[in-house]
Amino acid sequence: MSNYQTFPMKLVTFLAVFLLFLAGCGKENNEPNRPDPPPVDPPPITPAEITDTLASGWVIDTSITTTNNDIFFINNIGYLSAENIYKSIDGGISWNSVHTSEQIVENIAMQGELEAVFSLVRGGGFLVTHDGGSTFKKVIVNDMDISDVFYLDEKTVGAIGNYFWTSTDAGDSWTRISDNNGNGFGNT
């Protein structure tokens, strides 16, 4: 046999050995081949789950269509502040307007079921009730940015706007206790 005729045989043998070598070179895998698990479909979403993201037992009340600023409850008695003041006596199931205000009612503080103080944004004061919302008293102070009001105890109420305010008679009168050196605190 001539060298010319043995060359293709040597090439075929070399390629066969090379391919066997490559086939044997691989990452060691001691685990047996396991099939991929079948995909799991997510549970179907019912229309109620899409429209109601609240916890079980809650419903969306669309009877009050104004912008709501604050809500405060003690037991089942609660107030909602918006352009008007609304009151619920059944834990928020139903609401009744108890006061119409010329100013926006921003924040609510309650002390028991009868006492409540509401801050008036750009109204320079507060609305106060001592009889569960049957009557309201407007108390004017020199502050157009009152944004928060809170009870400290039965009769002591605090508030913040451009100044810090305190009342020791459940909101009937107010004393300015700080003005931040004339810089004010603002609505923030």
C-alpha positions in Angstrom: 0.0 0.0 0.0 1.3 3.4 -0.8 1.5 6.3 1.5 -1.1 8.1 -0.5 -3.7 5.3 0.0 -3.0 5.0 3.8 -3.5 8.7 4.4 -7.3 8.7 4.2 -7.4 5.7 6.5 -5.1 7.3 9.0 -7.3 10.5 8.8 -10.5 8.5 9.4 -8.9 6.6 12.3 -7.6 9.9 13.8 -11.0 11.6 13.6 -12.7 8.6 15.1 -10.3 8.5 18.1 -10.6 12.3 18.4 -14.4 12.2 18.5 -14.3 9.4 21.1 -12.0 11.5 23.2 -14.3 14.5 23.0 -17.3 12.4 23.9 -15.5 11.2 27.0 -14.5 14.7 28.1 -17.4 16.1 29.9 -18.4 17.5 33.2 -18.9 14.8 35.8 -22.4 14.5 37.0 -23.0 12.0 39.7 -26.8 12.7 39.9 -29.0 10.6 37.8 -30.9 12.5 35.0 -34.2 13.6 36.4 -36.9 15.0 34.2 -37.9 18.6 34.7 -41.1 18.9 36.9 -44.2 19.9 35.0 -45.1 23.6 35.2 -47.7 24.5 37.9 -50.5 26.8 36.8 -51.3 29.6 39.2 -54.7 29.3 40.8 -57.5 31.1 38.9 -58.4 34.6 40.1 -62.0 35.3 40.7 -63.5 38.7 39.8 -64.0 39.4 43.5 -60.3 39.0 44.1 -59.6 41.4 41.3 -61.9 44.2 42.4 -61.6 43.8 46.2 -58.1 44.0 47.6 -59.3 44.6 51.1 -59.3 42.0 53.8 -62.2 39.6 54.2 -65.3 41.3 55.5 -64.5 44.8 54.1 -66.4 46.5 51.4 -65.8 49.6 49.4 -68.3 52.4 50.2 -68.8 54.8 47.3 -71.5 56.9 49.0 -69.0 59.7 49.9 -67.6 61.1 46.7 -65.5 64.0 48.0 -61.7 63.8 48.7 -61.3 62.2 52.1 -58.5 63.6 54.3 -58.7 61.6 57.6 -60.7 58.9 59.3 -60.7 58.2 63.1 -62.6 55.5 65.1 -63.1 54.7 68.7 -65.1 51.5 68.9 -67.8 51.7 66.3 -68.0 55.5 66.4 -65.9 57.3 63.8 -65.5 60.5 61.8 -64.4 61.1 58.3 -63.1 64.5 57.3 -63.5 65.8 53.8 -65.3 68.9 52.5 -67.8 68.0 55.2 -67.6 66.0 58.4 -69.2 62.6 58.3 -70.0 60.3 61.2 -70.5 56.6 61.5 -72.1 54.9 64.5 -71.9 51.4 63.0 -68.1 50.9 62.4 -68.1 52.6 58.9 -71.0 50.6 57.3 -73.0 53.8 56.9 -72.1 57.5 57.1 -74.1 60.7 57.7 -73.0 64.3 57.2 -72.9 66.0 60.6 -71.3 69.3 59.6 -70.7 71.3 56.5 -67.6 73.5 56.6 -66.5 76.4 54.5 -62.9 75.3 55.0 -61.3 71.9 54.3 -61.3 69.7 57.4 -57.8 68.2 57.4 -57.3 66.1 60.5 -59.3 64.4 63.3 -58.5 63.6 66.9 -61.0 61.8 69.2 -61.0 61.3 73.0 -63.8 58.9 73.7 -67.0 58.7 71.7 -68.2 62.2 72.4 -65.1 64.4 72.2 -63.5 65.3 68.9 -61.3 68.1 67.4 -60.9 68.8 63.7 -58.2 71.0 62.2 -59.1 73.4 59.4 -56.7 73.9 56.6 -56.4 77.5 55.6 -59.3 78.1 58.0 -57.1 79.3 60.9 -58.6 77.1 63.6 -60.5 74.1 64.8 -63.9 72.6 64.9 -64.7 71.1 68.3 -67.6 68.8 69.4 -68.3 67.6 73.0 -71.5 65.9 72.2 -70.7 63.3 69.6 -71.1 65.6 66.6 -74.6 67.0 67.5 -73.1 70.5 67.7 -69.7 72.1 66.6 -67.9 75.1 67.9 -65.4 76.9 65.6 -62.3 78.1 67.4 -60.1 80.6 65.5 -56.4 80.9 66.0 -53.7 82.8 64.1 -52.4 79.9 62.0 -53.5 79.1 58.4 -51.6 75.8 58.1 -52.8 73.6 60.9 -52.3 70.1 59.6 -52.4 67.8 62.7 -54.3 67.6 65.9 -54.1 65.0 68.7 -55.2 64.3 72.3 -52.6 64.0 75.0 -55.1 63.1 77.7 -58.9 63.7 78.4 -58.6 67.5 78.2 -55.2 68.3 76.7 -55.0 68.6 73.0 -52.0 69.4 70.8 -51.8 70.7 67.3 -49.2 71.7 64.7 -49.3 74.1 61.8 -47.0 77.1 61.5 -46.8 76.9 65.3 -47.2 74.4 68.0 -50.5 74.8 69.9 -52.0 73.3 73.0 -55.5 73.3 74.6 -56.2 72.3 78.2 -60.0 72.4 77.9 -60.5 69.8 75.1 -60.2 72.3 72.3 -62.3 75.2 73.4 -59.4 77.6 73.7 -55.8 77.4 72.4 -52.4 78.7 73.4 -49.4 79.0 71.0 -46.5 77.4 72.7 -43.8 77.5 70.0 -43.1 79.3 66.8 -39.8 77.7 65.7 -38.0 81.1 66.1 -40.3 82.7 63.6 -39.6 80.1 60.8 -42.9 78.3 61.3 -43.4 74.6 60.7 -45.7 74.7 57.7 -48.1 72.0 56.5 -45.4 69.4 56.8 
